[in-house]
């Protein structure tokens, strides 16, 4: 199953509560932190909501289980 590589490229400082909760849902806490997540509609929706804070791309790698 393909995954999505997500990287936080802008600061969390001064963001609204719902944006911070979405970042927490993606597992992103620090600048330049990367995660590989499953390619699901929910994950893509979160990425589109935070498109001004993150960079994301589809990859062939499997998401890590945590």
GIKAVEN-V80803 format. One record per pair of residues at least 12 apart in sequence whose ideal C-beta (glycine too) atoms are under 6 Angstrom apart, sorted by the first residue. I is the first residue (numbers start at 1). GAP is how many residues later the second one is. D is the distance in Angstrom with one decimal. If there is no record, write none. Layout:
{{I	GAP	D} {I	GAP	D}}
This chain:
{{2	37	5.0} {2	56	6.0} {2	58	5.6} {3	33	4.6} {3	35	6.0} {3	36	5.7} {3	56	5.5} {3	58	5.4} {3	60	4.2} {4	33	5.2} {4	35	5.3} {4	39	5.8} {4	52	5.6} {4	54	5.8} {5	31	5.4} {5	52	5.5} {5	54	4.9} {6	20	5.8} {6	29	5.3} {6	48	5.6} {6	50	4.6} {7	27	4.6} {7	48	4.9} {8	20	4.3} {8	23	5.9} {8	25	5.3} {8	46	5.6} {9	46	5.3} {10	43	4.5} {22	24	5.2} {22	27	5.8} {22	28	5.8} {26	20	5.7} {36	25	5.5} {36	27	5.0} {36	28	6.0} {37	26	5.3} {38	25	4.6}}
